[in-house]
Amino acid sequence: MSMLPALAARVFVGIVAIVLTFVEFLPLIRGRSLYELTFLGTHLGAALAITFVMFGPRQRRDENAAVPLLDFVLALLALVCAGYFVTQGLRVSERIEGVDEVYTADIVFGVGLIVLLLEACRRATGIVLAGVAVAFIAFIFLGPYLPEPLTHRGMPLDRFIDLQVLSTEAIFGTPISASAHMVFYFIVVGAFLERSGAGKLFVDLAYCLTGRAWGGAGKASVISSGLFGTVSGSAVANVLITGIVTIPLMKRTGFKPTMAGAIEATASTGGQLAPPVMGAAAFILADIVGISYADVVYAAVVPALLYYFSIFLVVDAYARRSGLRPDPLLPVAESLAGLRERWHLLLPLFFMIYLLMSQYSLRLTGAVTTLVIIAISWLRPSTRMWIVAIYEAIVRAVRATVEVAIPSAVAGIIVGTLVQTGMALKLQRWLLDVAGGSLALSLIGAMILTIILGMGMPTAAAYLVAAILVAPALQELGVPALAAHLFIFYFAILSMVTPPVALASYAAAGLSGANLWNSGLVAFALAIPGFLIPYAFTIDQGILLQGGALHIVHVIGTVAIGVAAMSMATGGYALGPLTWPWRVPLFCSAPLLIAPEPVTDLIGVAGVVIVLGYQAWRYKMRRPTSADEVRPGAAPVGPAASQ
């Protein structure tokens, strides 16, 4: 088979990356935007071309591998097909969908673009999302022949192309628009931060904070993954970058491989919940709900903190129950030296948060923050970014963009089909009928549906499809738009650690050497206390920082107690090892604290107090006497006895 040399492939990717980056930031230079189809077509075309270089028919290629000539031809065809629509920007901006003529060239290049997109999706994200898209395309053409309630009028090929590639309702709709107009700039920021050494900085900071605590390596994994997640927005990327350091240290300090991988997976998954960069789905959410991204960030702060609070407590409980005492061999001194060397790399992150809260455009925020990262990096020789480092960061960012742009475009096919065929409304009515108007049943159904979608799709695609199907039904039951969409967004993210397809857990298992299935199950168990949080902010928006100050404090306080109780029950430790007869009531008290009702709060708090009171009494009764403490060879008693 003829092959394109690795050097030529890298040059090709570099050229495409530079051109895409230039086009993305061109509106800042010109002072006005390009035609929408021109802008989005460039974004998608570049992503498709790089996909065929990055991914082979069966697996991802090494960056230094040669590329089969056939895949390079596919990359060029992708540029040609997308390039045709790039040139049609003016015409499409002026035409009327469903009225103006669809040209033969539109059909030819449109069909070619869709076929290449589906193949690129299969390579980049797996068969599930591509297969679902093919099923929806078949559904469009087979509509008149399907039984009720699936039947619809169907559409001819020219109308299908009109909808899919000549409108802003499908491939070039909200998902790819969010990828091009919002997500790209923060991927660039994350790539520049990582290349300058911020990833190592976050790990060093975490070890300085927790290195001398019980289960210090596990807690450091939680903190470092959360910090890196604030700029990464990708669960699998977080695992692969921070897990290389944290998982071996956890294993060395006594964590079992399965637990080490599960902690890293669960903590890394939460990165998509953590502001200021919350993953592609958060940008799509802002666009759909019709609010600024800064408002989404503001609402997500407390849920993200509660999520990491729950994981931290579970790890602490596990460490104490397992006797994982503070380890004097953890590289705290080395981390402290690294923190002193790279602390200045935190400054661009704070600056970016300031720009976001000041309502500057995302494009301007990304551009200025990137320039600040480069400037700040020059404060120390070890972090200084030269031309080569800048080029590498750009290429790394565009490569990462592929894994957002491709599934976003494919999700557009699915969403466009649901809307144009009327199936979205039919499914919404069906969900409401099944739930019988019950908000609780509707929320449980929405959670299950979103998690199932997330098992086979990237987070952004799973969120978008669920948002179209489920969010309107929740809003019809009285849930505010932001809370309804955040609920779906939250569970689309948690699907990354929910078996049987738990991508973040599987990535962590690859680093820890543990069994894939066991890692997924343990990561799911660690995340269970976090499942309370979206129900809490859907029932009462105080957690989203909406309402009066006293109400917000009360709601956050009770939910925090509930999350802490469930975390201790999950980890099996509260002032001492918890036996199952006491773990169950502590676990069951937690859900009572998420509803802002005095009766449920009182019962929930009473359950927690009773369990903790018994634990305190038990600990006091079993505390060693002074004779026990000094007698040589005396066995430990109390909490230490089971450790």
N, C-alpha and C positions, 0 to 999 in steps of 0.2 A: 504494500500500500504506500502511495506517495505521501510524504510527510512535509509539513512546513517546519523548518528549523525552529528550535525554541527561541533563539534570539529574534528571529523575524516575528514570531508570535508576540513576544514581549513588546517589540517596537509597535506592532499593530495596536495592541491594547493601550500602550502609552499614547499613541496619536489619538485614538478614539476618546480616551480619558481626558486629554487636554482640550480637545474640541468640545466635548460635552460640558466640561467645567467652564470654558469660555462662554458658551451659549447660555448656561445657567446664570452666570453673573453679568451677561451683556446688558440686560435691562437697567442695571445700576449705572452702567457707563452711558447708555443711550438716553436714559431718563424716561423711557417709556417701554412698555412690554411688546414682545413679538406677538404675531397672530397666534392664537391659542393652539391651533393644529400644528403650526410650525414649531412651536416650543415643545409641545408634548410629543410630536413625532420624532424630534431630535432625541429627546430623553428615551423614548421607547426603542428607537432604532439603535442607539448606542448600547443600551442594555441587552438587546437581542444579540448584537454582534459579539459582545464580550462573553455572553453566555455560551455561545458555540465554541469559543476558544477556551473558556474556563472548564466546561463540563463535557465529558465524553458521553456516548450513548448510555453508559451504565454507571459511571462514577465521576467525581470531580478529579480534574487533572492537577498534578503538581505544577507549580508556576514555572518550573524549568523544563517541563516536558515538551517534546515536539507535538505538533497538532496535525492530525490527518488532513490531507488536502480537501477531502469532502466537507469536513467541518468548517474549514476556512471558506469554502465556496458558499456554504450556508450562511456564514457570517456576512459575506459580501451581498448575498441575496437579501438578507435582512436589512442591510443598509439601503439597498436599492428600493425595496418595497416601502420602507419607512420614508426614504427620501422623496418618493413620489408624493406622499401626503404632506411632507414638509413644504413642498412647492405649491400646494393647494390651499395654503393658509388664508389668503385673501378671498378666494372664491368661496370656500366653506364658511367663512365669517359672514358672507353676504347672502348665502343661499337659504332657502326655507326647506327644512326637513320634511319629507313626504310630499312635497310639491314640485320642487325643481328636479330636473333630469339627473339620473345617475348614469355617468358615462361608462362605456365598456372598459376603459382603463381603470376606473374606480373598482369595478368588479374584479378584474384580473389581479391588480395589485392588492386589493382588499382581501381576496381569498388567499393569496400568497402570504400576506402578513399574518392572517389568522392561523394558517397551517404552521408557519414558522414559530409563532407565539406559543401554540399548543405543544410543539416539540421542545421548545426552550423551557417551558414550564415543567414538562415531564423530566427533563434533565436536571433542572435546578431545584425543584421542590418535590419530585416524586410523582407517581402515577395517579394518586388520588385526586388532586385538584384538577389536573389535566383531564382525567376521566370524567369528573363531574361536569366540566365545561363542555366536553364532547356530548354528554348526555343532554345538557341544556340546549345545545345547538340542534341536536336531533329532535328535541321536544318542540322547537320552533317550527320545523318543517312537517312534523307528524301530527301537529295539533288537531286537525280536522278528523283524524282517524283514531284518536284516543277516546277512552270511555270517560264519562263524567266521574269526578269533577275536574279531570285534567284536560278536557277538550277545549279548544279555542280555534279561532279562524285560521291560524297559520299565516305564513307570509312568503311571497316569492323571493328569489335570490336577490333581485335588485333592491327590494325593500329591506332585506336582511343586511345587505352591505350599507345601505343608507343609515340604518339604525346603528350598526356596530362600529363603523369607521368614519362616517361623515356627520356624526352627531356628538354631543357631549353627554350621552346617556349610557354608553357602553364602554368599549375599549379606551376611548379618550374621555372617560367620565371622571367622577369624583375620586376613585382610588388612584389612578395614575396621575391625576392633577395634584393630589396631596403629595404623592411621591416626588413630583417635579417641582412643585411650588413651595413645599414645606420641608419634607423629610431630607431631601438631598443636602440642604445647607447644614443640617445638624449632623448628618453622617460625615460631612467634610470636617466639621469641628471636632467630632469624636476621633477621626483618623489623625488629625493634626495633634490632638492632645496625646493620643496613644503613641504616635511617633516621637513626640518630644520627651516621653518618659512618664506621663501622668499615670499610666496603668501601674507601673512599679511604685509610684508615689502612693497610690491608694492602698496597695498591699502593705507598704511600710507603715503608713498611718494606722492601719488596722492592727498590725502587730504591736505597735507602740501602745495602743489603747488597751488591748486585751491579752497581750502575750503572757502576762503573769496571773491570769485569771483561771478558774476552773474551766477545763476544755478550751483553753486559750486559742488553740489553732482553729477549732471549729467556729468560735466567735469571730476570729479574725477573718475567716472565710465569709461569714455573713456580712460583716462591715465592708470588706474590700469589694465584694461582689455588688453590694448595694451602691457603693460610691462609684465604681466603674459603670454600673448600670445607669447612673444619672446622665452619662454622656454617650453610652453605647446604644441602649434601646433594643438590644437583641439578646435573648436568653442564651442561645447556643454560643454566640460570640463571647458572652461573659464567661461561660463555662470554660471555653477553650483558652481564653486569655488569662483569667485569674486562677482557674483550676490547675493549671500547670504548676503553679507555686503552692497553692493552698492544699490540694489533695495529698501530695506526698508528705507534707508536714503534718497533716491530720493523721495519716496512717502511722507516721513515725512516733507520734505522741500518744498512740493507743486507740484511736478511732478505727473501727472495723472498716474495711474497704467499702462495703455497701453503705454504711452510714456516712463516710467521708464523701462519697459521690453524691449521695442524696442531699446532704447539707449544701454542697456547692450548687447542685441543680436547683434546689428550692430558692436559695438566696439569689442566684443569677436570674431566675425567672422573674423575681420581683423587680428587677431593673427596669422592666417595661412599665411598671407602676410608678417609678420614682422620677419626679421632676428633677431638672428642667426638661430633659429629653426622654419621652416616655414611649418611644417606638412609633412606627408608622401609623398604627391604628389610632393613636391619640390625635394625630393631625387630621385624619379622616373624620374622627368624631367631632372635632371643632368645626369642620366644614359642614357636616350634616346638621348639627344642632344650630349652627348659625351664630356661634360666639367666637371670641378671640381665643387663640391658643393659650394666652396668659390666664384666661379665666379657667380653662381646663387644668392648667398647672396648679392654680390656687386651690381649686376644689380637690385635687388629688393629693395634696401634701399630707393631710392627716391619715387617709387610708393607707398611703405608702408607709408612713411611720408605724402605724399599727401592725401592718403586715410584717415588717422587719422586727418589731417588738415581739411578735408572736414567735418568730423563728428563733430569735435570740434566747427567749425563755425556754423553748423546747430544747435547744442545744445545751443550755445551762442545766436544765433538769436531767437530761441524759448524761451529761458529764459527771454530775454529782452522784447520780445513781450508779454509774459505772466506775466511779473512783478515779476519774481522769483529773488528777490534781494539777495545780500549776506546774509547768515544766520549765526548769531553769535553763534548759538547753535551747529553748526557742530563740531565734536570732533577733532578740529585741534591740540589743546594742547596734547590730548591723542595720536594722530597720531605722533606728533613730538617726544613724549617720546618713542613711539614704533620705530620710525626711528633711534633714538639714540641707542636703544637697539639692533637693527638688521642690521644696515647699512653695517656691514662687510660681509653680505651674498651677496652683489653685487660683491664682489671681484672675486668669481669663475666665474661669468658670463662674466666679462671683460677678465679673463684669457682664457675662452673658445673661445671668439671672437679672441683673439690673436692667439691661436692654429689653428683656422680655416683659418685665413688670412695668416698664415705661411705655409699652405698647408700640415699640418700633417694629417695622415689618420683619418677617422672618428672614427674608433675603438679606436685608441690611444687617440684621443681628448676626447671621451666619458669616457674612463677609467681614464685618468689623471684628468679630471675635476671632476669626481665623488670623487676621492681620495682627491682633493683639497677642495671640499664641506665639506667632513667629517672633514678634518683638520681645516678648517676655522670655522666650527660650534663650535669647542671647545674653541674659544676665549671668549664666553659668556656662563654662566651656562644655560640661558634660551633657547639657541639654540643648546646646546650640543647633539650630536647624539651618543647614546650608542648602544650596540649590538641589542637591541630590536627595536630601531628606524631604524637601518640599515636594519634589516630583514623586517620590515614593508614597507620600501621604495622599496626594491627589489620586494616584493609581489605586491605592488601597481603598479610598473612599468610593471611587467609581465601581470597583469590584464589589464592594458591599452594597452599593445601590442596586445592583442586579437582583439581589435576593429580596428587594422590596418592589422594584418596578415590575418585574415579570409576574409575580402572583397578583399584584394590584391590577394589571391590565387584564389578566384572566378573570379575576373577580368581577371586573367591569362587564365581561360577557354574561356572567351569571346574573348580575344585578339588572342589566339591561333586559335580559330575557324575562325575569320575574315581573318587571314593571310593564313591559310592552305587551305581554300576554295576559296580564291581569291576575297571574297566579299569586302575586304578593298579597293582594287584597283577600283572595280566597283563603290562603293559608292563615292570614291574620284572624279572619272570622272563625276559622276552624279551631285555632288555639283558644280563642275566647269561649267558644262553645264547649270545648272539652273541659276548660277550667271552671266553667259555670259561673263566671264573674268573680271568682275568688282570687284575690291578689296573691295569697300565699301559694296556691297551686300554680298560678301563672308564673311566679318567680321561680319555682322549682322546675317547671317545664322549660322556662327560658334558660335556666342554668344547664339543664341536661342537654338541650339542643345545641347550645353554644359550645359546650365541652365536646360533644360528639363531632361538631363541625371542626373544632380546633384540633382534633386528633388527626385529621387528614389534610389540614390546610395550614398555611402560615397564619399568624395571629391577625394580621390586617385583613386577609380574605375571610377568615372565620368571623371576625367582628362585623365586617360589612354585610355579609349575607344574613347573619343573625339580626343585625340592626334593621335591615329592610323587612325581615319577617316578623320580628318579635317586639322591637321597641315601640311601634305604633300601638300594639295591643296593650303594652304596659302603660303607655301614656293615656290610653282610653280608660284605664282603671284608676287614673288619678295620679300616677307617678310623674313628676316633672321630667322634662325632656333630658336634662343633663344627667339626672340620677339614673334614668332608664338606660341611657346609652353607656354610662360608666359601669353599670351593673353587667351589661353584656361584654363590654371591653375587659372587665376584670376577669370574667370566667373564660374568655377567649385566651387570655394570658395563662391562667391556671391550667388550661388544657396541655400546656407544655410539660407538666409533671403529672398528668393523669393517664394511667395505663388504659388501654393496651399500647397506645402510641404516644409516648412521652419523650419528645425529642431532646429536651434539655437533660432529662435523666439518662438517656442513652448516651449522650455526648459525655456526661460525667462518668458513666460506667466505663467508657472507653479509656478514660484517664486513670480510674481507680483500679481497674482490673476486676471489678465485681460483675456479678450476673446482671444482665440487662433488666430482666423482669423483676428481680428482687430490688434493684436500685429504684425502679419506677414505683414499686409499691411503698417503699420506705419514704421516698420523696413526697409521694401523695399523702402519707400519714403525717409528715412534718408540716405540710401545707394546710391540713384540715382546720386548725384554729383560724387561719386566714379566711376560710370560707364564711365566717360570720360577718366579716366586714361589709361586703356588698349588700347583704340583707339589711344590715344596720343603716347604711346611708340611703337605701331605697325607702325604708320605712320612715326615717327621719333624716332630713338633710343637714342637721346640725354638724355631722361629721364632715360635710362638705363646706363647713364654715359659712353656712347660711342661717340667718336668724339672729336673735339677740345674744349678747355675750354670755349671760348666765345660762341660757338654754344650751349654747354650744359647749360650755364647760361641763354642764351636767351630762349631756349626751356622750361626749368624748370620755368622760370619767367612767360612766357605767359600762360603755362598750370596752374600754381598756381593761376593766376588772374582769369582764366576761372573757375577753381574749386571753388574759393572763391565766384565768382559771382553766380554760380549755388547754392552754399550752402546758401547764403543770400536769394536768391529767394525762395529756399525750406523752409527755416526757417521763412521767412516773415518779415525780419528786416534788414535794412541797414541805419544807422544813425537815424533811426526812423522806425515805423511800415510801411511796404510796402503794398499798396493796389494792387489788382490783375492787374489793367492796367499797373502797373510798375513792378510787379513781372515777368510778361510774357516776356517783352523785355530783362530784366536782365537775365532771364533763357535762352533765345534763343541766347544771345550774347556769352554765354560760349562755345558752341561747335565750334564757329568760331576761338577760340584761341588755339585749339589743333593741327591745321594744320600749319606747319612752313612756311606760305606764307605771305608776307608783306601785301597784300590786305586784306586777312581774319583777320590778326592780327589787322590791322588798323580799320576795321569795328567793330570787337569785342570789342576792347578797347574803341572805340567811344561810343558804346552802353552802356558799363559799366560806362563811365565818365558821360554820359548824365543822367543816372538814379541816380548816386550818387550825381551829381551836383544839380539835382532837389531836392533830399532829403536834401542836405546841405542847400539849399535856403529855403526849407519848414521849416526846423528845426530852422533856424535863424529868419524867419518871425514869428514863433509861440513861440519863446523863451519868458518866462514870464518877465514882467517888474519888477522893484524893488518894486513897490507898490503891485503887485500880490504876490511877494515872502514873504512880511511881513504881508499882510492882513490876519487876522485870518479866518480860514475856507475857504480860497480860494481854488477852485478846481485846480488840476494840469492841466497844458497844455503842448503842445509839445509831445515828445515821451512818457512821463510818463502818458499822458492823457488816452491812451488806455491800460495802464498796470494796 
